[in-house]
Amino acid sequence: MNDYSYEHFDLPEALQPNEASPWWNNKADNAWQLTATTMVCLQSVPGLVILYGSMVKKKWAVNSAFMAFYAFAVVLVCWVLWAHQMAFGSALIPLMGKPDVALSEKYLLEPSGDGKVPMADYVFFQFAFAAITVVLLAGSLLGRMNFYAWMIFVPLWLTFSYTIGAFTIWGGGFLEPYIIDYAGGFVIHLSSGVAGFTAAYWVGPRHSRDRHNFPPNNIIHMLGGAGFLWLGWTGFNGGSPLVAGRIAALAIVNTHLCAATSLLVWVSLDMIVYKKSSVIGAVQGMITGLVCITPGAGIVEPWGALLMGAMSGSIPWYTMMVLHRRLVFFQSVDDTLGVFHTHAVAGILGGLLSGLLAKPNLLTMMYGPDKHGPGLFYSLFNGQIEFGFKQFGYQIVGTAFITAWNAIVTSLICIFVSRL
């Protein structure tokens, strides 16, 4: 009775394999993947375009929005011409794949790695991740980076920084068998936070009057852009398994639970310490929650998502609202929208908490047996504590590698661009 082969019954005509939809193509997974990818793209365009254009002073609004708009376009062209294969193609060295095009009909219409959707789905989904990483990085540079310099910076950073992190942790590089990074806590958020902060250091600060008097030019539009970002995260984390299955459903619930908790904690801390709530604070709390849950969205339980939300609403709040104002180094670097705190700090926090709270059976459902983990918390109860400590150690190694690589490469790119 459990044998569902074609020999025992006829499929409805709409589900019959044909040349356009071969036997390996799961129509439901394919439909969900295309939907999820569109949601991730909407986070950048129009989401971050609106958020950036509304969050800065009016005199910078067009330039800030255009930086995001341009980055989305140029990343796609670079992605299909060489960057996708560098991130997910055959290895050239342990750090990167061989640069090559991802444009041929044969390549795009063959099965993706899991064999259930066309490779075109995977190429475009990963492009959406690459694009939003660069756009997030731009948040550190709004208000003072020359647009022509940005035009050169984007393809260089995509090529020499993002693809290395993606290949190393996701694409078959030397850390791929060890690191838990469900949807990009390290590859996307830690890299954009560190790179943005590093680039802000090299570009230099705004005028003092602009740094200390920095009201958003349109609060309602800012919330609208933030809303695109929040709801688009459904595709960001829900699309990462590449199947419309149980892990995708759990990831979506965990994502919004963590974001909501983080927002409430951030606003509560603002009210307790400063005696008033802050709309910008609510947006920052939402973002830190979304970032923190990303590396563990489909592999932690909902109570773990609540805990991650509480920590992402408080620890980045402390580093941004307290530590940033006390340390001279943070004051000397003009990180316009605080991307270091919302993405680097929250990304590290999420990566480490994923190594702590990853549940063994969820890891198996996502990655297969004996691939990762267990999380350190669960290893205390199943007699595998040495494996839990080992996994937690791997998460620390991933943090160190992504941080160091992005700081070094971003510095070199900024120095090179400044010479032009």
Rosetta blueprint (number, residue, H / E / L):
1 M L
2 N L
3 D L
4 Y L
5 S L
6 Y L
7 E L
8 H L
9 F L
10 D L
11 L L
12 P L
13 E H
14 A H
15 L H
16 Q L
17 P L
18 N L
19 E L
20 A L
21 S L
22 P L
23 W L
24 W L
25 N L
26 N L
27 K H
28 A H
29 D H
30 N H
31 A H
32 W H
33 Q H
34 L H
35 T H
36 A H
37 T H
38 T H
39 M H
40 V H
41 C H
42 L H
43 Q H
44 S H
45 V H
46 P H
47 G H
48 L H
49 V H
50 I H
51 L H
52 Y H
53 G H
54 S H
55 M H
56 V L
57 K L
58 K H
59 K H
60 W H
61 A H
62 V H
63 N H
64 S H
65 A H
66 F H
67 M H
68 A H
69 F H
70 Y H
71 A H
72 F H
73 A H
74 V H
75 V H
76 L H
77 V H
78 C H
79 W H
80 V H
81 L H
82 W H
83 A H
84 H H
85 Q H
86 M H
87 A H
88 F H
89 G L
90 S L
91 A E
92 L E
93 I E
94 P L
95 L L
96 M E
97 G E
98 K L
99 P L
100 D L
101 V L
102 A L
103 L L
104 S L
105 E H
106 K H
107 Y H
108 L H
109 L L
110 E L
111 P E
112 S L
113 G L
114 D L
115 G L
116 K L
117 V L
118 P E
119 M H
120 A H
121 D H
122 Y H
123 V H
124 F H
125 F H
126 Q H
127 F H
128 A H
129 F H
130 A H
131 A H
132 I H
133 T H
134 V H
135 V H
136 L H
137 L H
138 A H
139 G L
140 S L
141 L L
142 L L
143 G L
144 R L
145 M L
146 N L
147 F H
148 Y H
149 A H
150 W H
151 M H
152 I H
153 F H
154 V H
155 P H
156 L H
157 W H
158 L H
159 T H
160 F H
161 S H
162 Y H
163 T H
164 I H
165 G H
166 A H
167 F H
168 T H
169 I H
170 W L
171 G L
172 G L
173 G L
174 F L
175 L L
176 E L
177 P L
178 Y L
179 I L
180 I L
181 D L
182 Y L
183 A L
184 G L
185 G H
186 F H
187 V H
188 I H
189 H H
190 L H
191 S H
192 S H
193 G H
194 V H
195 A H
196 G H
197 F H
198 T H
199 A H
200 A H
201 Y H
202 W H
203 V H
204 G L
205 P L
206 R L
207 H L
208 S H
209 R H
210 D H
211 R H
212 H H
213 N L
214 F L
215 P L
216 P L
217 N L
218 N L
219 I H
220 I H
221 H H
222 M H
223 L H
224 G H
225 G H
226 A H
227 G H
228 F H
229 L H
230 W H
231 L H
232 G H
233 W H
234 T H
235 G H
236 F H
237 N H
238 G H
239 G L
240 S L
241 P L
242 L L
243 V L
244 A L
245 G L
246 R H
247 I H
248 A H
249 A H
250 L H
251 A H
252 I H
253 V H
254 N H
255 T H
256 H H
257 L H
258 C H
259 A H
260 A H
261 T H
262 S H
263 L H
264 L H
265 V H
266 W H
267 V H
268 S H
269 L H
270 D H
271 M H
272 I H
273 V H
274 Y H
275 K L
276 K L
277 S L
278 S L
279 V H
280 I H
281 G H
282 A H
283 V H
284 Q H
285 G H
286 M H
287 I H
288 T H
289 G H
290 L H
291 V H
292 C H
293 I H
294 T H
295 P H
296 G H
297 A L
298 G L
299 I L
300 V L
301 E L
302 P H
303 W H
304 G H
305 A H
306 L H
307 L H
308 M H
309 G H
310 A H
311 M H
312 S H
313 G L
314 S L
315 I H
316 P H
317 W H
318 Y H
319 T H
320 M H
321 M H
322 V H
323 L H
324 H H
325 R H
326 R H
327 L L
328 V H
329 F H
330 F H
331 Q H
332 S H
333 V L
334 D L
335 D L
336 T L
337 L L
338 G L
339 V H
340 F H
341 H H
342 T H
343 H H
344 A H
345 V H
346 A H
347 G H
348 I H
349 L H
350 G H
351 G H
352 L H
353 L H
354 S H
355 G H
356 L H
357 L H
358 A L
359 K L
360 P H
361 N H
362 L H
363 L H
364 T H
365 M H
366 M H
367 Y H
368 G L
369 P L
370 D L
371 K L
372 H L
373 G L
374 P L
375 G L
376 L H
377 F H
378 Y H
379 S H
380 L L
381 F L
382 N L
383 G L
384 Q L
385 I H
386 E H
387 F H
388 G H
389 F H
390 K H
391 Q H
392 F H
393 G H
394 Y H
395 Q H
396 I H
397 V H
398 G H
399 T H
400 A H
401 F H
402 I H
403 T H
404 A H
405 W H
406 N H
407 A H
408 I H
409 V H
410 T H
411 S H
412 L H
413 I H
414 C H
415 I H
416 F H
417 V H
418 S H
419 R H
420 L L
